[in-house]
């Protein structure tokens, strides 16, 4: 029987606790391949402080540099009070934001963020410049290594933070520029006049959420000009496109609430109510919101979030004042007044909006019959036995947060590939869906085709995204196809399917490509798995030219024992991302539409470059046994 005595009771200091339970402070760790991975949360925690300074009217520029995994953020606010610099970055529950007068509608209220960055960094430096003086301190994994005395300085007032995430915790991490830029653009949209310099690039917005919708959907067809409404502590932008699904961007006190919360729920409900009342028709909510593109930003006092990462708002009131309205009432009153007035004054927008709702209603009714038959077919196919080898934890299941966040599904083609992955996977968190042959090229087709095509219908049922991605069963959807022409074709067809009908899966960072080795290079003592021709040549040189080289033609040729190394914590994933201004229709038309001279020229030109590169890298003689 295990003894339970005083010796079993342990007290951890702040640094030890954060490093032991990082998920409590920054959510998941990750390697940077997903936009909500820990390294971006670390960056955001530092930026939040700089943004709060700007909101308070101190400093109009922030400089961000990321190089070789090290992050540097310099703002030109007031600077941390010099006598409290060390405490502010290393003592829990220490900070200026507990004074509601100074930071009335701030994001970083918990006094934890910067300390978490410090504790989870291999190296952390803080410098504060204030009143012609400066204070510098340095840390390693939260432990102070340098504490300089206050000295004179000619630097402009403000704060500089430099940190490098600890590679012991963030395995094989890398910052994806698209994710960083997206984060910085969101800050710019919500803080008109703020200038952010990122690795030399200037990020700045003048028109807030109007700019956000225009840039994030550049080139896409809007049904009507963006409706841009502003009030006290609330801003809304609304339009409709031709895409499937609903597209929302929500913010609280400058914080991008990627999982929404009470403010977004209030907006969705209020929008439907105002539209119904305006047209005096009891439209189905799905028809009112179909193809909507909208953004909402609110500023409230003492916001309550459902986690330290602040991705979902939990507050029900706009402040602690018992007389203050609920968020639901506040948002409804704003839209009822501003949106209804706007529609009365803009007849062409009103007509275009009504036309879109009627069109959605018609399409929904046309699909209803097909959908019923397709659902019955999917149920009869016993998808969870034949097509899907499920995991024990689903994305929307109740379970440990780290397990839920790590759930993934591999979409494979063929029995051999799915068999290898199935045997090698972690059954707790990883599922496998097996395709039969090449999926349909659904470019330019309506959603009716999804229900008529068995493979695509079963796939959407496996992911549980038939009515949107709110109930997506896996955090990561991973396309795992062979590294040959057929595999690449299947990958493109799947990407077309998701981009055509479920673009929010990409926008919210759930879609990935599995990167698997092309070659195995080995001798009797060592084995190297190589992901490129260059890596193969380097491995051959390391083995002094005497090596057995195997080219994996398909995933099925990789044994389950080997596959385990490629889908465990060291798994290489290439995220499918959008950059600012990407036009989905143009991208799909280029790659999946009818053959065009432009695409033919692109293929020919890049094929020449690839062949020239391979020729340059190949040695004149290769003393390697090839199999």
Secondary structure, DSSP 8 states (H G I E B T S, - for coil): -----GGG-----HHHHHHH-THHHHS----SSSTTSHHHHHHHHHHHHHHHHHHTT--SEEEEEEETTEEEEEE-SS---GGGHHHHHHSTT-SGGGSTTTSTT-S--SS-HHHHHHHTEEEEEEEEEETTEEEEEEEETTEEEEE---EE--S-SEEEEEEEE-TTTSTT----HHHHHHHHHHHHHHSTT-EEEETTEEEE-SSTHHHHHHHHTTTS--SS--EEEEETTEEEEEEE-SSSS-EEEEEETTEE-TT-BHHHHHHHHHHHHHHHHHHT----HHHHHTTEEEEEEE--SS--BSSTT--SB--SBSSS-TTS-BHHHHHHHHHHHHHHHHHHH-HHHHHHHHHHHHHHHHHHHHHHHHHHHHHHHHHHTTHHHHTEE--SS-TTSSS-HHHHHT-EEEEEESHHHHHHHHHHS-TTTEEEEEE-S-----TT--THHHHHSHHHHHHHHHHT-TT-STT-S-SEEEE---SSHHHHHHHHHHHHHHHHH-THHHHTT-EEEEE--SEEEE-SS-EEEESSHHHHHHHHHHTTT--EEEE--SGGGS-HHHHGGGSSTT-EEEE----TT--HHHHHHHHHSS--HHHHHHHHHHHHHHHHHHHHHS-SS---EE-
